């Protein structure tokens, strides 16, 4: 009986075979050689930042050139800085107290699903983490970003080849389809999924260990007594970065009632257009959402495009549209994630009310992701931290560019932000190289370890 061969499975099997061959060779490389390969990835993206940014904007039709150039350069620098000098090969730790010696091992072939919102830096960072731990990686890009993502990988591979690294350490599918992606994530050893809810769910259903992300809907609280003139420009910078397609970008500003009007005025002074008229509010809502989901024509578009979709006129040089929501995300779509330079405004009388507004918006969408707070009150900051179920709280920073790690905070630099079980993810932290590492533990006999008596144990 003739066996029927599934063309897609055969196609993916060839990728897996090439990856395993490359990884077998790469496992013999020293820590220094591994780190040099990781550095090459970052340097290639920096050196080609402008060209890759231009390709990304042209192909995806989202975001803007200047911010993508900045993203390409900054993410490459920050991630490489966080990885250099860290042990990821051989013995990485000896603990004389516990008698445990840790030895790093590769996890195997990594399958990475990458999004059209970050088509350059997400393939870059996933590959940096994979190679740091001695793994090979196969990338399946979003169908709207095949050309620019593929060009990124081709440029990196050309430089790796020049310096004598194994061929096919980094591969990218040249035939992108749901079937090929489904077979890839079921045949690889581990899956990293950065993208929409459907792809993340598919990754967790693949039968392989998976690391995914959740939806973003960053709530931004301005604390009572904080200098809102310092906060507002940071909030605008985060909400408008790359025309609002960053998952960690600020989505709602929640301000004290006592200075609410002053906060809105500060937005105006910094290029904000305030929307309060009910008809205009509804027009913006309809421009951003269709049948409860993001309107694809609004995603990653400029304020002018959003205004045109809404049929309203904007003043010249408008950077951001500030719209007064008519309720939290359980009753108003404006309380959910808006993938455009539009932010919702709320006011609160007491600080507990600010936390409740944020909670309701997060319960509607974005639970587990991130919260930004502008405050000098440590008690209030920690109250927010205890009261809201997200994986990261960014204090007095631009959330869009710092929740994924920065030179100025201790979060692991990444483009894949885990959201814990709140966001149906397996990690509640930023994806890092350690998540693509197996660790063997040698347990030495510790005869001098104290053993408590029953009296000591149960007292």
C-alpha positions as CSV (number, residue, x, y, z in Angstrom):
1,X,0.0,0.0,0.0
2,X,1.4,3.4,-1.0
3,X,2.0,5.7,1.9
4,X,0.5,9.2,1.4
5,X,3.0,11.9,2.4
6,X,1.7,15.2,3.8
7,X,3.5,17.9,1.7
8,X,3.4,20.4,4.6
9,X,4.8,17.9,7.1
10,X,7.5,16.8,4.7
11,X,8.4,20.5,4.1
12,X,8.6,21.3,7.8
13,X,10.6,18.0,8.5
14,X,13.3,19.3,6.2
15,X,13.6,22.5,8.3
16,X,13.7,20.5,11.5
17,X,16.4,18.2,10.1
18,X,18.6,21.1,9.0
19,X,18.1,22.8,12.4
20,X,19.1,19.7,14.3
21,X,22.2,19.3,12.2
22,X,23.2,22.9,12.8
23,X,22.5,22.7,16.5
24,X,24.6,19.5,16.9
25,X,27.6,21.5,15.5
26,X,26.8,24.7,17.5
27,X,26.7,22.8,20.8
28,X,30.4,22.3,20.5
29,X,31.1,26.1,20.4
30,X,32.5,27.9,23.4
31,X,30.7,30.5,25.5
32,X,32.8,33.2,23.8
33,X,31.9,31.9,20.4
34,X,28.2,31.7,21.3
35,X,28.2,35.3,22.7
36,X,29.9,36.5,19.5
37,X,27.1,35.0,17.5
38,X,24.5,36.7,19.6
39,X,26.4,40.0,19.3
40,X,26.4,39.6,15.5
41,X,22.6,39.4,15.5
42,X,22.2,42.7,17.3
43,X,24.9,44.5,15.3
44,X,23.4,43.5,12.0
45,X,20.0,45.0,13.0
46,X,21.7,48.2,14.1
47,X,23.7,48.5,11.0
48,X,20.6,48.0,8.8
49,X,18.1,49.7,11.0
50,X,17.0,52.3,8.5
51,X,16.6,50.0,5.6
52,X,14.7,47.4,7.7
53,X,12.4,50.1,9.1
54,X,11.5,51.4,5.7
55,X,10.8,47.8,4.5
56,X,8.6,47.2,7.6
57,X,6.5,50.3,7.1
58,X,6.1,49.7,3.4
59,X,5.1,46.0,3.8
60,X,2.9,46.1,6.9
61,X,1.4,49.5,6.4
62,X,1.6,50.1,10.1
63,X,3.6,52.4,12.3
64,X,6.1,55.0,11.2
65,X,9.7,55.0,9.9
66,X,11.4,57.1,12.6
67,X,10.0,55.1,15.5
68,X,10.9,51.8,13.8
69,X,14.5,53.0,13.3
70,X,14.7,53.9,17.0
71,X,13.1,50.6,18.0
72,X,15.6,48.6,15.8
73,X,18.6,50.3,17.3
74,X,17.5,50.6,20.9
75,X,16.2,47.0,21.3
76,X,19.4,45.6,19.7
77,X,21.5,47.6,22.1
78,X,19.5,46.9,25.2
79,X,19.1,43.2,24.7
80,X,22.7,42.6,23.8
81,X,23.8,44.6,26.8
82,X,21.6,42.4,29.1
83,X,23.0,39.1,27.5
84,X,26.7,39.8,27.3
85,X,28.8,38.2,30.0
86,X,26.1,35.9,31.3
87,X,26.8,32.2,31.4
88,X,24.7,30.0,29.3
89,X,27.0,27.1,28.4
90,X,28.4,24.4,30.6
91,X,28.6,24.9,34.4
92,X,26.8,28.1,35.2
93,X,26.6,28.0,39.0
94,X,28.1,26.2,42.0
95,X,26.2,26.6,45.3
96,X,28.3,25.5,48.2
97,X,25.5,25.9,50.6
98,X,23.0,23.6,48.9
99,X,25.6,21.4,47.2
100,X,23.9,22.0,43.8
101,X,25.9,22.5,40.6
102,X,24.0,23.7,37.6
103,X,24.8,22.9,34.0
104,X,23.2,24.7,31.1
105,X,21.9,22.6,28.2
106,X,20.0,23.6,25.0
107,X,16.2,23.1,24.9
108,X,16.4,22.0,21.3
109,X,14.9,23.4,18.1
110,X,12.9,26.6,18.8
111,X,9.9,27.5,16.7
112,X,9.1,31.3,16.9
113,X,5.8,32.8,15.7
114,X,6.5,36.5,15.1
115,X,4.1,39.4,14.6
116,X,3.6,42.1,12.0
117,X,3.7,44.8,14.7
118,X,7.4,44.0,15.5
119,X,8.6,42.2,12.3
120,X,12.3,43.0,12.8
121,X,13.1,43.1,16.5
122,X,11.0,40.1,17.6
123,X,12.7,37.7,15.2
124,X,16.0,39.3,16.3
125,X,15.4,38.9,20.0
126,X,14.0,35.4,19.8
127,X,17.0,34.3,17.8
128,X,19.4,36.0,20.3
129,X,17.8,34.2,23.2
130,X,17.8,30.9,21.3
131,X,21.5,31.1,20.2
132,X,22.6,32.3,23.6
133,X,21.6,28.8,24.9
134,X,23.0,26.8,22.0
135,X,19.7,26.3,20.2
136,X,18.7,26.5,16.6
137,X,15.6,28.5,15.7
138,X,13.0,28.4,12.9
139,X,10.9,31.5,12.5
140,X,7.4,31.7,11.0
141,X,6.5,35.4,10.4
142,X,3.2,37.0,10.1
143,X,1.9,36.9,6.5
144,X,2.0,40.8,6.3
145,X,5.7,40.9,7.3
146,X,7.3,38.1,5.3
147,X,9.6,40.2,3.2
148,X,11.0,42.4,5.9
149,X,11.4,39.5,8.5
150,X,13.0,37.3,5.8
151,X,15.4,40.1,4.9
152,X,16.4,40.5,8.5
153,X,17.2,36.8,8.8
154,X,19.1,36.8,5.5
155,X,21.3,39.7,6.6
156,X,22.1,38.0,9.9
157,X,22.8,34.6,8.3
158,X,25.2,36.2,5.8
159,X,27.2,37.7,8.6
160,X,27.2,34.4,10.6
161,X,28.4,32.5,7.6
162,X,31.3,35.0,7.2
163,X,32.4,34.2,10.7
164,X,32.2,30.4,10.4
165,X,29.0,29.5,12.2
166,X,27.0,26.5,11.1
167,X,24.5,27.0,8.3
168,X,20.8,26.9,9.2
169,X,21.2,28.0,12.9
170,X,18.5,30.5,12.0
171,X,15.9,29.7,9.4
172,X,12.7,31.4,8.3
173,X,9.8,29.7,6.5
174,X,9.8,30.6,2.8
175,X,6.3,29.2,2.4
176,X,4.1,30.9,5.0
177,X,0.7,29.3,5.8
178,X,-1.4,28.3,8.8
179,X,-0.8,24.6,8.0
180,X,3.0,25.1,7.8
181,X,2.9,27.0,11.1
182,X,0.7,24.4,12.7
183,X,3.1,21.6,11.7
184,X,6.2,23.6,12.7
185,X,5.0,24.2,16.2
186,X,4.0,20.6,16.6
187,X,7.4,19.3,15.5
188,X,9.8,21.7,17.2
189,X,11.0,21.2,20.8
190,X,9.6,24.5,22.2
191,X,7.4,27.3,20.8
192,X,7.7,31.0,21.4
193,X,4.5,32.8,20.2
194,X,4.4,36.5,20.0
195,X,1.3,37.8,18.2
196,X,-2.5,37.5,18.2
197,X,-4.6,35.5,20.6
198,X,-5.3,32.8,17.9
199,X,-1.7,32.1,17.3
200,X,-0.8,32.0,21.0
201,X,-3.7,29.6,21.6
202,X,-2.5,27.4,18.8
203,X,1.0,27.4,20.3
204,X,-0.3,26.2,23.7
205,X,-2.4,23.6,21.9
206,X,0.6,22.3,19.8
207,X,1.5,19.5,22.2
208,X,4.9,21.1,22.8
209,X,6.1,23.4,25.6
210,X,5.1,26.9,24.7
211,X,5.8,30.5,25.8
212,X,3.2,33.0,24.7
213,X,2.0,36.5,25.3
214,X,-1.3,38.1,26.3
215,X,-3.2,41.1,25.1
216,X,-2.0,44.6,26.2
217,X,-4.2,47.3,27.6
218,X,-1.9,49.3,29.8
219,X,-3.6,51.4,32.4
220,X,-1.7,54.6,33.3
221,X,-2.4,56.2,36.7
222,X,-1.3,59.7,37.7
223,X,-1.1,59.8,41.4
224,X,-2.5,62.6,43.6
225,X,0.1,65.3,44.1
226,X,2.4,64.1,41.4
227,X,3.7,66.7,38.8
228,X,1.4,65.9,35.9
229,X,3.5,68.2,33.7
230,X,6.2,65.6,33.9
231,X,3.9,62.6,33.4
232,X,1.9,63.8,30.4
233,X,4.8,64.1,27.9
234,X,5.9,60.5,28.9
235,X,2.4,59.2,28.5
236,X,2.1,60.9,25.0
237,X,5.5,59.4,24.0
238,X,4.3,55.9,24.9
239,X,0.9,56.1,23.4
240,X,2.1,57.6,20.1
241,X,5.2,55.5,19.6
242,X,5.0,53.6,16.3
243,X,1.5,54.9,16.0
244,X,0.3,52.9,19.0
245,X,0.9,49.3,17.9
246,X,3.2,48.4,20.8
247,X,1.4,46.1,23.3
248,X,3.1,47.9,26.2
249,X,1.9,51.4,25.1
250,X,-0.3,53.4,27.5
251,X,-4.0,53.0,26.7
252,X,-5.9,54.9,29.4
253,X,-4.9,57.9,31.5
254,X,-6.5,57.9,35.0
255,X,-6.1,61.3,36.7
256,X,-7.1,62.9,39.9
257,X,-10.4,64.9,39.7
258,X,-8.8,67.9,41.4
259,X,-6.4,68.4,38.4
260,X,-8.2,66.5,35.7
261,X,-8.9,69.6,33.6
262,X,-5.3,70.7,34.0
263,X,-4.1,67.3,32.8
264,X,-6.3,67.6,29.7
265,X,-5.0,71.1,29.1
266,X,-1.4,69.7,29.4
267,X,-2.3,67.1,26.7
268,X,-3.5,70.0,24.5
269,X,-0.3,71.9,25.1
270,X,1.7,68.8,24.0
271,X,-0.2,68.1,20.8
272,X,-3.3,66.5,22.1
273,X,-6.8,66.8,20.6
274,X,-9.5,66.4,23.3
275,X,-12.7,64.6,22.3
276,X,-15.6,65.3,24.7
277,X,-18.6,65.8,22.4
278,X,-20.7,62.6,22.5
279,X,-21.0,62.5,18.7
280,X,-17.2,62.8,18.2
281,X,-16.7,60.2,21.0
282,X,-18.9,57.8,19.1
283,X,-17.2,58.6,15.8
284,X,-13.8,57.8,17.3
285,X,-15.2,54.6,18.9
286,X,-16.5,53.5,15.5
287,X,-13.2,54.4,13.8
288,X,-11.3,52.2,16.2
289,X,-13.6,49.2,16.5
290,X,-15.9,47.2,14.3
291,X,-18.2,44.6,15.8
292,X,-16.2,44.8,19.1
293,X,-12.8,44.1,17.5
294,X,-10.1,46.5,16.3
295,X,-10.8,48.1,12.9
296,X,-8.0,46.9,10.7
297,X,-8.0,50.2,8.9
298,X,-7.1,52.0,12.1
299,X,-4.3,49.7,13.4
300,X,-0.9,51.5,13.4
301,X,-2.2,54.6,11.6
302,X,-1.5,58.3,12.2
303,X,-3.9,60.6,14.1
304,X,-4.9,62.1,10.7
305,X,-6.0,58.8,9.4
306,X,-8.0,58.1,12.6
307,X,-9.7,61.5,12.3
308,X,-10.5,60.8,8.6
309,X,-12.1,57.5,9.5
310,X,-14.1,59.3,12.2
311,X,-15.0,62.2,9.9
312,X,-13.6,64.9,12.2
313,X,-11.1,67.7,11.7
314,X,-7.9,67.8,13.7
315,X,-5.7,70.9,14.4
316,X,-2.3,70.8,12.6
317,X,0.5,69.0,14.4
318,X,-1.8,66.8,16.5
319,X,0.2,64.0,18.0
320,X,-2.5,62.2,20.0
321,X,-6.3,62.0,20.3
322,X,-7.5,62.0,23.9
323,X,-11.1,60.8,24.2
324,X,-13.2,60.9,27.3
325,X,-14.5,57.3,27.8
326,X,-18.1,56.9,28.9
327,X,-17.3,54.0,31.2
328,X,-14.8,51.3,31.8
329,X,-14.1,48.4,29.4
330,X,-17.0,46.3,30.6
331,X,-19.4,48.9,29.1
332,X,-17.3,51.0,26.7
333,X,-15.0,49.7,24.0
334,X,-12.8,52.7,24.6
335,X,-11.6,51.1,27.8
336,X,-10.0,48.3,25.8
337,X,-6.8,48.1,23.7
338,X,-6.6,50.8,20.9
339,X,-3.9,50.1,18.4
340,X,-3.6,53.7,17.3
341,X,-2.4,57.0,18.9
342,X,-5.6,57.4,20.8
343,X,-5.9,57.3,24.6
344,X,-8.9,57.2,26.9
345,X,-9.3,59.6,29.8
346,X,-10.8,58.9,33.2
347,X,-10.9,60.9,36.5
348,X,-11.0,59.6,40.0
349,X,-12.0,61.2,43.4
350,X,-10.1,58.8,45.7
351,X,-7.0,56.8,44.9
352,X,-8.9,53.5,45.5
353,X,-11.2,54.6,42.7
354,X,-8.2,54.9,40.3
355,X,-7.3,51.3,41.1
356,X,-10.9,50.2,40.5
357,X,-11.0,51.9,37.1
358,X,-7.8,50.2,36.1
359,X,-9.0,46.9,37.4
360,X,-12.3,47.0,35.4
361,X,-10.5,47.9,32.2
362,X,-7.9,45.1,32.7
363,X,-10.7,42.6,33.5
364,X,-12.2,43.6,30.1
365,X,-8.9,43.2,28.3
366,X,-5.2,43.1,29.1
367,X,-5.2,41.3,32.5
368,X,-1.7,40.1,33.3
369,X,0.2,42.5,31.0
370,X,1.3,45.9,32.4
371,X,0.4,49.0,34.4
372,X,2.1,52.4,34.4
373,X,2.0,54.7,37.4
374,X,3.4,58.2,37.8
375,X,3.9,58.7,41.5
376,X,6.4,59.7,44.3
377,X,4.3,57.9,46.9
378,X,5.8,54.4,47.6
379,X,2.8,53.4,49.6
380,X,0.5,54.2,46.7
381,X,2.8,52.5,44.2
382,X,2.9,49.3,46.2
383,X,-0.9,49.5,46.8
384,X,-1.4,49.4,43.0
385,X,1.1,46.6,42.8
386,X,-0.8,44.5,45.4
387,X,-4.2,45.4,44.0
388,X,-3.9,44.8,40.3
389,X,-3.1,41.5,38.5
390,X,-0.5,42.3,36.0
391,X,3.1,41.0,35.5
392,X,4.9,44.4,35.5
393,X,4.4,47.8,37.0
394,X,6.4,50.6,35.4
395,X,7.0,53.7,37.6
396,X,7.6,57.2,36.2
397,X,8.7,55.9,32.8
398,X,7.4,55.6,29.3
399,X,5.7,52.3,29.5
400,X,5.8,51.5,25.7
401,X,9.6,51.6,25.7
402,X,10.4,50.3,29.2
403,X,8.0,47.5,30.1
404,X,10.0,45.4,27.7
405,X,13.2,46.2,29.6
406,X,15.4,49.3,29.5
407,X,18.8,50.6,30.6
408,X,16.9,52.3,33.5
409,X,15.0,49.5,35.1
410,X,15.6,45.9,36.1
411,X,13.1,44.2,33.7
412,X,14.6,41.7,31.3
413,X,14.9,43.3,27.8
414,X,12.7,41.5,25.4
415,X,9.9,41.8,22.8
416,X,7.9,39.0,24.3
417,X,6.0,39.9,27.5
418,X,4.5,37.0,29.4
419,X,1.2,37.7,31.2
420,X,1.0,34.8,33.6
421,X,-2.1,32.7,34.1
422,X,-4.2,36.0,34.1
423,X,-3.4,36.3,30.3
424,X,-3.4,32.5,29.8
425,X,0.4,32.4,29.6
426,X,3.0,30.1,31.2
427,X,5.3,32.9,32.4
428,X,4.5,36.1,34.3
429,X,7.7,37.9,33.3
430,X,9.6,39.1,30.3
431,X,10.9,36.3,28.0
432,X,14.6,35.9,28.5
433,X,17.4,33.5,27.4
434,X,16.9,31.5,30.6
435,X,13.5,30.4,29.3
436,X,15.2,28.6,26.3
437,X,17.7,26.7,28.5
438,X,17.5,23.3,30.1
439,X,19.4,23.0,33.4
440,X,20.9,19.8,34.8
441,X,21.5,19.8,38.5
442,X,24.3,17.8,40.2
443,X,23.2,17.1,43.9
444,X,26.2,16.4,46.1
445,X,25.8,14.5,49.3
446,X,25.7,16.9,52.3
447,X,26.2,14.8,55.4
448,X,26.6,17.8,57.7
449,X,23.2,19.3,56.8
450,X,21.2,19.8,60.0
451,X,18.2,17.5,60.5
452,X,15.5,18.9,62.9
453,X,14.1,16.8,65.7
454,X,10.4,16.2,65.8
455,X,10.2,18.6,68.7
456,X,12.0,21.3,66.7
457,X,10.0,20.5,63.6
458,X,6.5,20.8,65.0
459,X,6.8,23.3,67.8
